Amino acid sequence: MLEDYLHILIFLAVAILIGFAPRVLGMLLGPRRPDPEKDAPYECGFDAFESARMKFDVRYYLVAILFILFDLEIAFLFPWAVVLEELGTAGLLSMSVFLGILVVGFIYEWRKGALDWE
């Protein structure tokens, strides 16, 4: 029974090793020179030690969401380009509709000023 799952156990052991070895090596071999900026828990654009009820600029999150949206668009384009010949005209038209909707959304965001940074 163990022989059936041996390759899975080896895979898990290698995955754990790859995941934890760099962190452990970094803790053991890396320099320890703390300073206030390195110890700050957030890099979100405002001081983390103020009130939690303070007003903050949502442009950071808007830019992150837009990046994820257009990054996913590229992630859909790669597999589509690989199998384009097999999909034929129907695949080309469906991807054209998908890209058209994204272009319309991009133009809308651009005109609304979501991409402007003041």
N, C-alpha and C positions, 0 to 999 in steps of 0.2 A: 504494500500500500504506500509506503514512504517513497518507493522508487517512482511511483506515478506522479508524485508531487515534488520530486527533487528539483526539477528545473524551475518550478515556481519559487521554492524556498531559496534557491541560489539567486534568482532574480531579485527577490525581496532583500536578501542579504547585501547584494551589490547596490541596490537602490538606497538602502539605509546607510551603507558605507559612503556612497557618493554624496548623500545628503548631509551627513554629520561630520565626515572627515575634514572638509574645509573649515567648518566652524570651529572644531576642536583645535585644528592646527593654527588657526588665526588667534584663538584665545591663548594658546601656549607660546607661539612664536612672535606674535604681533607686538608692536610697541604699545606701552600704556602711558599716554600723555593726555590725560583728560583736561579739557578746558570748558568754560561755560557754553560755548557755541556747539561743541561736539556733544555735550550732555543734554542739550535742549531736545525735548521729545518730539517736537513738531516742526515742520518746514512748510506751513500752510499760509504764510503771509501775514500772520498777526501774532502778537505775543501770547504765549500759552498760559501766562500767569495772571491774566486779567479775569474779570468776571465771565462766567459762562453765558450770561445773558446779554453780552455786548453785541452790537451790530457788526456784521462783517460783510465783506464783499463776496458775492457769490460767483464772480467771474472765474475764480480758480476752479470751481466745480463745473461751471459751464464749459470751460476750455477742456477739462478732463473728459467730460461726456462727449463733446464734439470729437475729440481725438479718438475715443473708443469707437464711436460711430463710424468714422471714416477709416479707421484701422480695420474694423470688421469688414468693411466693403472690400478692402484689398485682400483680406483673408478669403473672401468668397470668390474673388477673381482668379486666384491661382488654380484651384481645382477645376473651375469652369474652363479655363484656358487649356488645361491638359486634355480634357475630354471633348473639346469643341467639335472635332470632326465627327465623333460618335453622336453628339446631340443634334447636329444638323441645324436646319433653319429654325425649328421650334426652340432650341436652346439659345440660339442667337437672339431671337425676338424676346424671349423671357428675360434674358440678362439685359437686353436693351431697355426693357420696361423698368427693371430694377435700378439700373444706373440712371435712367431718366428721373425716377422718383427721387433718388439721392441728389441729383443735380438741382432739381427744383427746390429741395430742402436746403441745399447749400446756398443757392441764390437768395432764398428767403432769409436765412441767417445773416448773410452778408448785408442785405438791405436793411435789416433790423438793427445792424450794428453789433451783433453778437461777437464778431471777430475783431472788433476795434478794441485796442488797449489804450487807455488814457493815462 
